[in-house]
Amino acid sequence: MWRRRVIWLTILGVLLVGGVATYLLYPRLILAAYERYPDAVPDQLLYLVATPLPTALPAPTAVANNDQLAVIGEQLAALQPTATSSPTPTLMPTFTPQSPIANLPSPTPQPTPTVTPVPPTAVPLPASVRLENIEVIPQKFNNCGPANLTITLGYHGVAVNQLDVGAAIKPNYDDRNVSPGELVDYVNNETSLQARFFVGGSLDLLKQLLAAGYPVIIEKGLYPNAWEGWMGHYLTVIGYDDAAQEFISLDTFLGPWDSSGRRDSYDTVDEFWQMFNHTFILVYPPEDEAEVLALLPPELIDPVTMWQATAVTNQTLTTAQPDNPYIWFNLGSSLTHLAGLTDNATLYASAAAAFDQARTIGLPWRMLWYQFEPYEAYLANGRLDDVFTLSDAILSTEGGYHVEETHYYRSLAYQAQGNDTEAEAALATALELNPNLPLTVDN
């Protein structure tokens, strides 16, 4: 009798431990299965392990008025493009907030030959293009940037592993974002190839680059399902088909995994690419520099004219699509970069007004995981409460906590308040999350 009781107690203990283990582990197992085979996991299972998502970024307390928005067009009309006798490309400069605590220097331009851009060739493009000898790889957790860079480097004959690329760019595995500039710096500093990133791309330019034999990494929005919500994503475009009106890409998150390529309509690509101001990255052998630059519109060669062109484009689009938050956000980003490049402080006020409009309409809650210009515009206008409100929203989730730039801009806001203790703590957190941040600390 005693032995039977022990046996039953043992069985119950095993079942209890197994049940607890299953309860604790099944969310991870479901998520791991979804990451590897997203089409095989039913949405019902995902909802069982889902954490309720925030709805949107906080709206501003004060809405931009029509006078503030109207002045943007006047400012852009008054700006004169900066002319240079021999424009040369540079890595895209980043606005550097002035602070005694920390300073983010602009990337050092890479030496390049003097090249005079020429208009795109008048030769008609092929009706379809599909680059060969380029293969997809499934990305690791939040590793779409390094994974897509690995694909493109492999196409050009440089074999790397996405985990090695990721470790070099984002030492913190949980880092949710790798910026285009970080990907470009890796190529220029760690490989024999050259890389540049630009904003203001177009579908026609995308096709022209593909027809010339260059895969293009684009930064875009992604909405896989209601459970995961909106997020940023990199995608390597490898072809197009005019008859089907489709682009062909290698998607490291969605597949397919046989390298046949994912097909999306021209309109779909443009819609989600617009969410990141039509940002794209080019990787190429250094000896192809002249050829690559000749393929680009002249306004993209010089940073000032590039950001001005995107500002004008987005300002025009606000009239046609006034309820599109991404257009307003892009306008604010372009004005922020223009303000930093031209030392025109009035543009920061217009940028902040554009960001206010975007937030009023409603931006995805992950928006500031990837793009940080609102912090810069609000800091430049002394609107510290907006910096804290937005960074509080980002830091309220585990994923957002690991975006080191959030802590950095928060440190600048604390410093502007005169709260040096909190400023230094926030900066220390940023550096702990990514020791590779190009910060210089003044003691």
C-alpha positions as CSV (number, residue, x, y, z in Angstrom):
1,M,0.0,0.0,0.0
2,W,2.8,2.4,1.0
3,R,4.7,1.6,-2.2
4,R,1.7,2.2,-4.4
5,R,1.1,5.5,-2.7
6,V,4.7,6.5,-3.4
7,I,4.4,5.5,-7.0
8,W,1.2,7.6,-7.4
9,L,2.8,10.6,-5.7
10,T,5.8,10.3,-7.9
11,I,3.6,10.2,-11.0
12,L,1.6,13.2,-9.8
13,G,4.9,15.0,-9.1
14,V,6.2,14.3,-12.5
15,L,2.9,15.5,-14.1
16,L,2.9,18.6,-12.0
17,V,6.5,19.5,-12.8
18,G,5.8,18.7,-16.5
19,G,2.7,20.9,-16.5
20,V,4.6,23.8,-14.9
21,A,7.5,23.4,-17.3
22,T,5.1,23.3,-20.3
23,Y,3.2,26.4,-19.0
24,L,6.5,28.3,-18.7
25,L,8.1,27.1,-21.9
26,Y,5.2,26.8,-24.4
27,P,5.2,30.5,-25.2
28,R,8.9,30.3,-26.1
29,L,8.3,27.2,-28.1
30,I,5.5,28.8,-30.0
31,L,7.4,31.9,-30.7
32,A,10.5,30.0,-31.8
33,A,8.4,27.9,-34.1
34,Y,6.8,31.1,-35.6
35,E,10.2,32.7,-36.1
36,R,11.4,29.8,-38.1
37,Y,8.1,28.7,-39.8
38,P,5.8,31.7,-39.7
39,D,3.2,30.2,-42.0
40,A,2.9,27.0,-40.0
41,V,1.8,28.5,-36.7
42,P,-1.9,29.4,-36.5
43,D,-2.8,32.9,-35.3
44,Q,-4.9,31.4,-32.5
45,L,-1.7,30.0,-30.9
46,L,0.1,33.4,-31.3
47,Y,-2.7,35.2,-29.5
48,L,-2.4,32.8,-26.6
49,V,1.2,34.0,-25.9
50,A,0.8,37.6,-27.1
51,T,1.5,40.5,-24.9
52,P,-1.1,43.3,-25.6
53,L,0.5,45.9,-27.9
54,P,0.4,49.6,-27.3
55,T,-1.9,51.3,-29.8
56,A,0.3,54.2,-31.0
57,L,2.9,56.7,-29.9
58,P,1.5,59.4,-27.6
59,A,-0.1,62.4,-29.4
60,P,1.4,65.9,-28.7
61,T,-0.4,68.1,-26.1
62,A,-0.4,71.0,-28.6
63,V,-1.4,70.4,-32.2
64,A,0.5,72.3,-35.0
65,N,-1.7,75.1,-36.4
66,N,-2.1,75.9,-40.1
67,D,0.2,78.9,-39.9
68,Q,3.0,76.7,-38.6
69,L,2.5,74.2,-41.4
70,A,2.1,76.7,-44.1
71,V,5.4,78.3,-43.4
72,I,7.2,75.1,-44.3
73,G,6.5,75.5,-48.0
74,E,7.7,79.1,-47.8
75,Q,11.0,78.0,-46.1
76,L,11.6,75.3,-48.7
77,A,10.9,77.7,-51.5
78,A,13.4,80.2,-50.1
79,L,16.2,77.5,-49.7
80,Q,18.7,77.6,-52.5
81,P,20.4,74.3,-53.4
82,T,24.1,74.2,-52.4
83,A,26.0,74.0,-55.7
84,T,29.4,72.3,-55.8
85,S,31.7,72.2,-58.8
86,S,32.4,68.5,-58.3
87,P,29.8,66.9,-56.0
88,T,31.0,63.8,-54.3
89,P,29.0,61.4,-52.2
90,T,29.4,61.1,-48.4
91,L,28.0,58.9,-45.8
92,M,24.7,60.5,-44.7
93,P,25.5,63.0,-41.9
94,T,23.5,62.9,-38.7
95,F,22.4,65.9,-36.8
96,T,24.7,66.3,-33.8
97,P,23.0,67.8,-30.7
98,Q,25.5,70.0,-28.8
99,S,26.0,68.7,-25.3
100,P,28.8,68.8,-22.7
101,I,27.8,65.2,-21.8
102,A,28.1,63.5,-25.2
103,N,28.5,64.2,-28.8
104,L,27.6,62.0,-31.8
105,P,30.0,62.9,-34.6
106,S,29.0,62.5,-38.2
107,P,30.4,59.5,-40.0
108,T,33.8,60.2,-41.6
109,P,33.3,60.5,-45.4
110,Q,35.2,57.8,-47.3
111,P,37.7,59.0,-50.0
112,T,36.0,58.9,-53.3
113,P,37.0,60.0,-56.8
114,T,35.5,63.1,-58.3
115,V,32.6,62.2,-60.4
116,T,30.2,64.3,-62.3
117,P,26.7,62.7,-62.3
118,V,25.1,62.2,-65.7
119,P,21.4,61.8,-66.4
120,P,20.1,58.2,-66.5
121,T,20.6,56.5,-69.8
122,A,17.8,56.9,-72.3
123,V,18.1,53.3,-73.3
124,P,14.8,51.5,-72.3
125,L,15.1,49.2,-69.4
126,P,14.4,45.5,-69.8
127,A,10.8,44.5,-69.2
128,S,12.0,42.2,-66.4
129,V,15.2,41.6,-64.5
130,R,16.1,38.8,-62.0
131,L,19.6,38.8,-60.5
132,E,21.2,35.4,-60.3
133,N,23.6,33.8,-57.8
134,I,22.1,35.5,-54.8
135,E,20.5,33.4,-52.0
136,V,18.2,34.2,-49.1
137,I,19.0,33.3,-45.5
138,P,16.5,33.2,-42.6
139,Q,17.3,36.0,-40.2
140,K,18.0,35.5,-36.5
141,F,16.1,37.4,-33.9
142,N,15.8,41.1,-34.9
143,N,18.7,40.6,-37.3
144,C,17.2,41.6,-40.6
145,G,19.8,44.3,-41.2
146,P,22.9,42.1,-40.8
147,A,21.1,39.2,-42.6
148,N,20.3,41.4,-45.6
149,L,23.8,42.8,-45.6
150,T,25.2,39.2,-45.5
151,I,23.1,38.4,-48.6
152,T,24.3,41.4,-50.5
153,L,27.9,40.9,-49.5
154,G,27.7,37.3,-50.6
155,Y,26.4,38.4,-54.0
156,H,29.6,40.5,-54.4
157,G,31.8,37.6,-53.3
158,V,32.4,38.5,-49.7
159,A,31.4,35.6,-47.5
160,V,30.3,36.6,-44.0
161,N,28.0,35.1,-41.3
162,Q,25.0,37.2,-40.3
163,L,25.7,36.5,-36.6
164,D,29.3,37.9,-37.0
165,V,28.0,40.9,-38.8
166,G,25.4,41.4,-36.1
167,A,27.9,41.0,-33.3
168,A,30.1,43.7,-34.9
169,I,27.3,46.1,-35.4
170,K,25.1,45.5,-32.3
171,P,26.9,43.7,-29.5
172,N,23.6,43.5,-27.6
173,Y,21.7,40.6,-29.2
174,D,18.4,42.1,-28.0
175,D,19.1,45.4,-29.8
176,R,16.0,46.0,-32.0
177,N,17.5,48.3,-34.5
178,V,20.5,48.7,-36.8
179,S,20.5,51.9,-38.7
180,P,21.5,52.3,-42.4
181,G,24.6,54.2,-41.3
182,E,25.8,51.3,-39.1
183,L,25.4,48.9,-42.0
184,V,27.3,51.2,-44.3
185,D,30.1,51.7,-41.8
186,Y,30.5,47.9,-41.5
187,V,30.9,47.5,-45.2
188,N,33.3,50.4,-45.5
189,N,35.4,49.5,-42.5
190,E,35.4,45.8,-42.4
191,T,35.2,44.6,-46.1
192,S,36.9,45.4,-49.4
193,L,33.6,46.7,-50.8
194,Q,32.0,50.2,-50.7
195,A,28.6,51.2,-49.5
196,R,26.4,54.3,-49.4
197,F,22.8,54.9,-48.2
198,F,20.4,57.4,-49.5
199,V,16.8,58.7,-49.0
200,G,14.3,59.7,-51.6
201,G,14.5,56.7,-53.9
202,S,11.9,55.8,-56.4
203,L,10.5,52.8,-58.2
204,D,12.1,53.8,-61.5
205,L,15.5,54.2,-59.8
206,L,15.1,50.9,-58.1
207,K,14.5,49.2,-61.5
208,Q,17.4,51.0,-63.0
209,L,19.9,49.9,-60.3
210,L,18.6,46.3,-60.7
211,A,19.0,46.4,-64.4
212,A,22.6,47.5,-63.9
213,G,23.3,44.4,-61.8
214,Y,23.1,45.9,-58.2
215,P,20.8,44.4,-55.6
216,V,19.3,47.1,-53.4
217,I,18.6,46.9,-49.7
218,I,15.6,49.0,-48.8
219,E,14.3,50.0,-45.4
220,K,10.6,49.7,-45.1
221,G,7.6,49.1,-42.9
222,L,6.2,45.6,-42.3
223,Y,2.9,44.5,-41.0
224,P,2.9,40.7,-40.8
225,N,-0.2,40.4,-38.7
226,A,-2.3,42.1,-36.0
227,W,-0.6,40.0,-33.3
228,E,2.9,41.4,-34.1
229,G,1.8,44.8,-35.3
230,W,3.8,47.3,-37.4
231,M,7.6,47.1,-37.4
232,G,10.6,48.2,-39.4
233,H,12.3,45.8,-41.8
234,Y,15.1,45.5,-44.3
235,L,14.5,43.8,-47.7
236,T,16.9,42.9,-50.5
237,V,15.3,43.6,-53.9
238,I,16.7,41.4,-56.6
239,G,14.4,41.9,-59.6
240,Y,11.3,43.2,-61.2
241,D,8.6,42.2,-63.7
242,D,6.8,44.9,-65.6
243,A,4.2,42.5,-67.0
244,A,3.2,41.5,-63.5
245,Q,3.9,44.9,-62.0
246,E,5.9,43.2,-59.3
247,F,9.3,43.5,-57.6
248,I,11.1,40.3,-56.6
249,S,12.9,40.3,-53.2
250,L,14.6,38.1,-50.7
251,D,12.8,38.5,-47.4
252,T,14.8,37.2,-44.5
253,F,11.7,37.2,-42.3
254,L,8.9,35.9,-44.5
255,G,10.8,33.8,-47.1
256,P,10.3,31.8,-49.2
257,W,13.5,29.9,-48.3
258,D,14.3,28.4,-51.7
259,S,15.6,31.8,-53.0
260,S,12.9,31.9,-55.7
261,G,12.1,35.3,-54.3
262,R,9.0,37.0,-52.8
263,R,6.8,38.9,-55.2
264,D,5.1,42.2,-54.2
265,S,3.3,44.6,-56.4
266,Y,4.9,47.9,-57.3
267,D,2.2,49.8,-55.3
268,T,2.8,47.6,-52.2
269,V,6.6,48.1,-52.2
270,D,6.1,51.9,-52.6
271,E,3.6,52.1,-49.8
272,F,5.8,50.4,-47.2
273,W,9.0,51.9,-48.5
274,Q,7.5,55.3,-48.1
275,M,7.3,54.7,-44.3
276,F,11.1,55.1,-44.2
277,N,11.4,58.0,-46.6
278,H,12.4,55.7,-49.4
279,T,15.7,54.9,-47.8
280,F,18.0,52.5,-49.7
281,I,21.5,51.0,-49.4
282,L,23.9,50.3,-52.2
283,V,26.9,47.9,-51.9
284,Y,29.4,47.7,-54.7
285,P,33.0,47.2,-55.6
286,P,35.1,50.4,-55.2
287,E,36.0,50.3,-58.9
288,D,32.2,50.6,-59.7
289,E,31.9,54.0,-57.9
290,A,31.6,56.0,-61.1
291,E,29.1,53.7,-62.6
292,V,27.0,53.7,-59.5
293,L,27.0,57.4,-59.1
294,A,26.1,57.9,-62.7
295,L,22.9,55.9,-62.1
296,L,21.7,58.2,-59.4
297,P,19.7,61.4,-59.9
298,P,22.1,64.4,-59.3
299,E,20.1,65.6,-56.3
300,L,20.9,62.5,-54.4
301,I,24.7,63.0,-54.7
302,D,24.9,65.9,-52.3
303,P,23.4,65.5,-48.8
304,V,21.9,69.0,-48.7
305,T,20.1,68.7,-52.0
306,M,19.1,65.2,-51.2
307,W,17.3,66.2,-47.9
308,Q,15.9,69.3,-49.6
309,A,14.5,67.2,-52.4
310,T,12.8,64.8,-50.0
311,A,11.5,67.7,-47.9
312,V,9.9,69.3,-51.0
313,T,8.5,65.9,-52.2
314,N,6.9,65.2,-48.8
315,Q,5.7,68.7,-48.3
316,T,3.9,68.4,-51.7
317,L,2.4,65.1,-50.7
318,T,0.9,66.5,-47.5
319,T,-1.5,68.4,-49.7
320,A,-2.6,65.3,-51.6
321,Q,-2.5,62.9,-48.5
322,P,-3.0,65.1,-45.5
323,D,-4.0,62.1,-43.2
324,N,-0.9,60.1,-44.0
325,P,1.3,60.2,-40.9
326,Y,4.4,58.8,-42.6
327,I,4.5,61.7,-45.0
328,W,4.4,64.2,-42.2
329,F,7.1,62.2,-40.4
330,N,9.3,62.1,-43.5
331,L,8.9,65.8,-43.9
332,G,9.9,66.3,-40.3
333,S,13.0,64.1,-40.7
334,S,14.1,65.8,-43.9
335,L,13.7,69.3,-42.3
336,T,15.7,68.1,-39.2
337,H,18.6,67.0,-41.4
338,L,18.4,70.2,-43.4
339,A,18.5,72.3,-40.3
340,G,21.6,70.5,-39.1
341,L,23.4,70.8,-42.5
342,T,22.5,74.4,-43.2
343,D,22.6,75.7,-39.6
344,N,19.1,77.0,-40.0
345,A,17.5,76.8,-36.6
346,T,14.0,77.9,-37.9
347,L,13.8,74.6,-39.8
348,Y,13.8,72.7,-36.4
349,A,10.6,74.5,-35.5
350,S,9.0,73.4,-38.7
351,A,10.3,69.9,-38.3
352,A,8.7,69.8,-34.8
353,A,5.4,71.0,-36.3
354,A,5.5,68.2,-38.9
355,F,6.2,65.6,-36.2
356,D,3.3,67.0,-34.2
357,Q,1.0,66.5,-37.1
358,A,2.3,62.9,-37.6
359,R,1.7,62.1,-34.0
360,T,-1.7,63.7,-34.0
361,I,-2.8,61.5,-36.9
362,G,-1.2,58.5,-35.3
363,L,2.2,56.7,-35.6
364,P,2.9,53.1,-34.9
365,W,4.3,52.6,-31.4
366,R,7.5,51.1,-32.7
367,M,8.3,54.1,-34.9
368,L,11.0,55.5,-32.7
369,W,12.8,52.1,-32.5
370,Y,14.2,53.0,-35.9
371,Q,14.1,56.8,-36.5
372,F,15.1,59.4,-34.0
373,E,14.8,62.7,-35.7
374,P,11.7,63.8,-33.5
375,Y,14.0,63.7,-30.4
376,E,16.5,66.0,-32.2
377,A,13.8,68.4,-33.4
378,Y,12.2,68.7,-30.0
379,L,15.5,69.1,-28.2
380,A,16.4,71.9,-30.6
381,N,13.1,73.6,-29.7
382,G,13.5,73.1,-26.0
383,R,10.5,70.8,-25.9
384,L,11.9,68.5,-23.3
385,D,8.5,67.2,-22.1
386,D,8.0,65.7,-25.6
387,V,11.3,63.9,-25.4
388,F,10.5,62.4,-22.1
389,T,6.9,61.5,-23.1
390,L,8.1,59.7,-26.3
391,S,11.1,58.0,-24.6
392,D,8.8,56.9,-21.7
393,A,6.5,55.2,-24.2
394,I,9.4,53.4,-25.9
395,L,11.0,52.3,-22.6
396,S,7.7,50.9,-21.4
397,T,8.3,47.7,-23.4
398,E,11.2,45.3,-23.1
399,G,12.0,45.7,-26.8
400,G,12.1,49.4,-26.6
401,Y,14.4,49.3,-23.6
402,H,17.1,47.8,-25.7
403,V,17.1,50.7,-28.2
404,E,20.2,52.4,-27.0
405,E,19.5,55.7,-28.9
406,T,16.4,56.3,-26.7
407,H,18.6,56.4,-23.6
408,Y,21.1,58.7,-25.4
409,Y,18.5,61.3,-26.3
410,R,17.0,61.0,-22.9
411,S,20.4,61.9,-21.5
412,L,20.5,65.0,-23.6
413,A,17.0,66.0,-22.3
414,Y,18.1,65.5,-18.7
415,Q,21.3,67.5,-19.3
416,A,19.2,70.4,-20.8
417,Q,17.2,70.3,-17.5
418,G,20.4,70.6,-15.5
419,N,19.9,67.1,-14.1
420,D,23.5,65.8,-14.6
421,T,23.0,62.8,-12.4
422,E,20.1,61.4,-14.5
423,A,21.8,62.5,-17.7
424,E,25.0,60.5,-16.9
425,A,22.9,57.5,-15.8
426,A,20.9,57.5,-19.1
427,L,24.1,57.8,-21.1
428,A,25.7,55.0,-19.2
429,T,22.8,52.8,-20.0
430,A,23.1,53.6,-23.7
431,L,26.8,52.7,-23.7
432,E,26.1,49.5,-21.7
433,L,23.6,48.4,-24.4
434,N,26.0,49.3,-27.2
435,P,29.6,50.1,-26.3
436,N,30.2,50.8,-30.0
437,L,28.2,54.0,-30.0
438,P,30.4,56.7,-31.3
439,L,30.2,58.9,-28.2
440,T,32.8,61.1,-26.7
441,V,32.2,61.8,-23.0
442,D,33.3,65.0,-21.4
443,N,34.2,64.5,-17.8
